[in-house]
Amino acid sequence: METDSLQSRARAIEVSLTRRRRFKEKLVHRFAQAVADFRLVEPDDKIAVCISGGKDSMLMAKLFQELKRRNKIPFELVFLVMDPGYNPENRLKIEQNAELLGVPITVFESDIFNSVVNVEKSPCYLCARMRRGHLYKRAQELGCNKIALGHHYDDVIETSLMSMLWGGQIQTMMPKLHSTNYPDMQLIRPMYYIREDDIIAWRDENRLSFLQCACRFTEGLSEESGEEESASKRKETKQLIQQLKKTNPAVEANIFNSMHNVALDAVIAYKTKGEKHHFLDTY
């Protein structure tokens, strides 16, 4: 009976993604649009779909499965999970969710949590850098030429605004990047056009529960708890955007579009390929 119930839920999740109009338009179609607009998937790619256990990366895995089912371009997928030191409950949660969603995960282990547990300055930044390096290395060993991360539209606009407010520069989260340390490897972000509210709606519609964060400091929190570090600059930026949205409903789209409409003739200076250019150079 329990197996029948699991299979029934799995079928319902598949149907919600491909037949529910909201999810088909705002998840499946926007995913495919980003892939097409930024040429994220090319013939004979072997892509490591990096799964952290959160809602974004788990949905990304399902959307990649749907893309492969519909797309005529030949490409391969590896659903890659790195265990950086999860407690047994969180490791099990990822495995159970993957089984429910029909995602055949490949798991490998690292000791990143132990490496950063005593780091006082920017442990989250260091952890993220180390995690990405491990993912690149393992993906390359598996014959992949790309890794895919589950950053979405809201991540893009928050990062763009954060770079100005806290970093003193204009910079955004790119849809794809060449790896600096791993030759012939690329990072892609196919969730680029997908809104976080639509991801949450898909999660809630299907009564799914995912990890909030891979970090040992928050591993006891469920995603639905909504608890974060109060000093988080990303949280402050998210709140600022919501405040601005009250008087300017288009503020999110404007931030996103501004990164596609940079007028170089109207900026004092800019950098490209590590070289700085000033408007007086050609004035």
Buried (B, 14 or more C-beta within 10 A) or exposed (E): EEEEEEEEBBEEBBEBBBEBEEBBEBBBEBBBBBBEEBEBBBEEBBBBBBBBBBBBBBBBBBBBBBBBEEBEEEBBBBBBBBBBBBEEEBBEBBBEBBEBBEBEBBBBEBEBBEBBEEEEEEBBEBBBEBBBBBBBBBBBEBEBBBBBBBBBBBBBBBBBBBBEEEEEEBEBBBBBEEBEEBEEBBBBBBBBBBBBEBBEBBBEBBEBBBBBBBBBBBBEBEBEEEEBEEEEEBEBBBEBBEEBEEEEEEBBEEBBEBBEEEEEEEEEEBEEEEEEEEEEEEE
